[in-house]
Structure formats: C-alpha cells, structure tokens
Amino acid sequence: MAVMTVRDVDVRLGGRPILSRVSLPPLQPGRLTALIGPNAAGKSTLLRALIGAIPARGTIAVDGTEVRNIDRHTRRGLLSYMPQALPQGSSLSPYELARSYARATELALAGPDLDRRIAELFSMLGLMDDAHRPMQVLSGGKRQLVGLCLTVIHQPAILLLDEPTSALDLHWQLAAISMVRGYLDRNGASAVMALHDVNLALRFSDEIAVLKHGRLVAAGPPADIVTPDLIADVYGVAARVETCSAGIPVLLADRPTSTATSTASPG
Ligand SMILES: Nc1ncnc2c1ncn2[C@@H]1O[C@H](COP(=O)(O)OP(=O)(O)OP(=O)(O)O)[C@@H](O)[C@H]1O
C-alpha cells in the first residue's frame, strides 16, 4: 500500500511565503492524520501542494516517487482531494455525478457492481432519498456528503480532505468521519484531513499535525499534542483537556485570551 512522504515543504503564493519547511509524520496505510491550526495557517495550501495543484519545494512523494513526476492518470487513482468549497449546485443528480466520476477515473467497477458501491456509500451517508434529485436543490450539508462520496468512489490510496465536515450537523459529522475511518481500515488507505473541530481530531485521528503561520508547530499522537499550552499558543484560547468516560481526551475551550494569531506569514 502507498506511503506518502511530506518533508520540508515550502510554498510561495503571490510573491510571499505561505508554507515554510513543513513536514508531516509518514502517512502510513490505515492512518488518519488530522491537520489543525487557525484560519490562514496554511492547511488548504498544504493539501493543494500535496495533490500537486500548486508548485512546492521540498519532498512530496508517494512510495519514493515525487508526486509531480507521477503521470496524471496514475496520480488520479492514487490521490483524491476534497476541496473546502462545497460541490456546486448543478442539474446533475448525486447518482449521475458518481457514475461520471467513476467513468472519469476509469474505475474498474461497472454496471451492477458500480451501482452497488454507489448505493453502499449513499446509504452510509444518508443520500438515498436525494440520489436522483438535482444537486442544485440539495442543502449545503447534503452537497458536502456527495463531495465526500465522490472522493472515495474510485478507491484511492490517499485521501486529502479539506474540512469535509464543515457543513454537517453532529450526526453526519460522526457518520462522515466514521465512513472515512472504515474506508482507511478496509482499504489500507491513508488520509490527511484538515479540521477546525479539535475534538473530532482528538477522537478520530491517529496523528495530529498543527500548523501556525505556515509552519509546523507540533505533530504526533493526539493525546500528546493537544495540551492547554498548545491551544493557548496556537489559537489564543484558554482551554482544558479532560479525559471522558471512554478514555478519550476532550478539549473544553473556555475563552479567548488574545487577538487572532493567524495573519502573519512564515518569515
Ligand atoms: N493564491 C494565493 N495567493 C496569495 N496568497 C494566498 C493564495 N492562496 C492562499 N493564500 C494565502 O495563504 C495563507 C494560507 O491560506 P490557507 O487557505 O491555506 O489557510 P487555511 O489554514 O486553510 O485557512 P482556513 O482555516 O481559514 O481555511 C492565507 O494568508 C491566504 O491569504
């Protein structure tokens, strides 16, 4: 199974540095890395660099081959990116979109097998009743769930997900991340998931990487990384970390302690 390496990544946009020497723990099969950090820290920029959508310096490689040197067809099968923006409203239905994504990625499944896979994903994500309605009449949350289906329909080895739960209610946040976790477990795939909800990161990820001002400030097991000092430093928030009855750390955010810290670029 594919292992992605991300080391010393620099990105400049609009003539200024956005990411500086960012490295992630190796993205091992079955593992979920949550990417957290304040607004404008560089999370989306890092994901776009990983998919090869923007130029970057440093090492971004899958099984030792630089992503920029992997041909487009192979790259599409290996890496799948879900952008932060919700899928556009269109006259196509979720079912039609899923079929056309499967065709575009030359998914080996066809006919009834493909229909079974679409039905399985749609049923996990509560989309069966909306499967044949035009995207333009679906709610924002439903469109985000469709976007998540499209990201995994062709069974890629590495998922790069930019705030995939931002439009979802509590139930579907948990269902969406559980679907991703199950996908990683079953397929030996790995994922990097940008998240604003630190508690979702604590609950579901294997590693957390924290960005601030375009630099990596911490990375490792969730319980080691998320501390009151880190939250105060990175978010300017006074917080406590307590352990719930299931033994999972939970962040309790009390109050802002300073003005936002997110606007400066890496020097
Ligand atoms: N095309 C661009 N040209 C110039 N600057 C850009 C460009 N795209 C992003 N940036 C800047 O890069 C910085 C990081 O933005 P990015 O969207 O990666 O942050 P983020 O951590 O994903 O933020 P958020 O949590 O608000 O979504 C911001 O200061 C942003 O203005």
The ligand as a MOL file (V3000), in Angstrom:
LIG
                    3D

  0  0  0     0  0            999 V3000
M  V30 BEGIN CTAB
M  V30 COUNTS 31 33 0 0 0
M  V30 BEGIN ATOM
M  V30 1 N -3.4470 32.2450 -4.4880 0
M  V30 2 C -2.9990 32.8730 -3.3960 0
M  V30 3 N -2.2320 33.9790 -3.4950 0
M  V30 4 C -1.7550 34.6130 -2.3980 0
M  V30 5 N -1.9820 34.1920 -1.1360 0
M  V30 6 C -2.7420 33.1010 -0.9770 0
M  V30 7 C -3.2910 32.3860 -2.0810 0
M  V30 8 N -3.9920 31.3370 -1.6100 0
M  V30 9 C -3.9000 31.3940 -0.2520 0
M  V30 10 N -3.1450 32.4490 0.1200 0
M  V30 11 C -2.7990 32.8550 1.4940 0
M  V30 12 O -2.2000 31.7440 2.1380 0
M  V30 13 C -2.4850 31.7990 3.5360 0
M  V30 14 C -2.9540 30.4310 3.9750 0
M  V30 15 O -4.2460 30.2010 3.4190 0
M  V30 16 P -4.9660 28.7940 3.5540 0
M  V30 17 O -6.2510 28.8860 2.8240 0
M  V30 18 O -4.0160 27.7360 3.1700 0
M  V30 19 O -5.2010 28.7240 5.1260 0
M  V30 20 P -6.1190 27.7170 5.9820 0
M  V30 21 O -5.3010 27.2950 7.1490 0
M  V30 22 O -6.6680 26.6670 5.1090 0
M  V30 23 O -7.2390 28.7180 6.4500 0
M  V30 24 P -8.8070 28.4980 6.8450 0
M  V30 25 O -8.8040 27.6990 8.1160 0
M  V30 26 O -9.2520 29.9070 7.0500 0
M  V30 27 O -9.4810 27.8070 5.7020 0
M  V30 28 C -3.5020 32.9150 3.7410 0
M  V30 29 O -2.8340 34.0600 4.2390 0
M  V30 30 C -4.0220 33.1720 2.3310 0
M  V30 31 O -4.4050 34.5120 2.1550 0
M  V30 END ATOM
M  V30 BEGIN BOND
M  V30 1 1 1 2
M  V30 2 1 2 3
M  V30 3 2 2 7
M  V30 4 2 3 4
M  V30 5 1 4 5
M  V30 6 2 5 6
M  V30 7 1 6 7
M  V30 8 1 6 10
M  V30 9 1 7 8
M  V30 10 2 8 9
M  V30 11 1 9 10
M  V30 12 1 10 11
M  V30 13 1 11 12
M  V30 14 1 11 30
M  V30 15 1 12 13
M  V30 16 1 13 14
M  V30 17 1 13 28
M  V30 18 1 14 15
M  V30 19 1 15 16
M  V30 20 2 16 17
M  V30 21 1 16 18
M  V30 22 1 16 19
M  V30 23 1 19 20
M  V30 24 2 20 21
M  V30 25 1 20 22
M  V30 26 1 20 23
M  V30 27 1 23 24
M  V30 28 2 24 25
M  V30 29 1 24 26
M  V30 30 1 24 27
M  V30 31 1 28 29
M  V30 32 1 28 30
M  V30 33 1 30 31
M  V30 END BOND
M  V30 END CTAB
M  END
